[in-house]
Amino acid sequence: MTAIWAILIGAAVAYVLTKMGEQPFDLNQSIAFSAIVFVFLLIVDFALNRNKVQN
C-alpha cells in the first residue's frame, strides 16, 4: 500500500511542477520516476536497518 501512495504523491508533485513550468505532463515518466525513487528508498531503509541490527 505504501508503494501505491508513494507513486500517487509523486505523480501529483510532478503534475504541479510541470504545470508551473508550463510543460506537458507525462504520466508514464512520472510513474517511472516515482517507482525508481521508491525502490531507492527501500534499499536505503534496508541498509540502515541492517546496520542497527549488527550494532
Phi, psi and omega in degrees: 000325180297322180297320180297314179296321179298318180291318180294317179293320176299320178294320178295317178296317179297321179298313181297316182293321179291325178289325176294327179270005180054043178248156177290144181271129179245106183295321181298317179295320180296316180294318179297315180296316179297319179294319179296316179296319179298315179296318178300316180293326175297319179296316179296316179298317178298317181294319180291319178292328178294321178293325179295319182293322181289331181276000000 
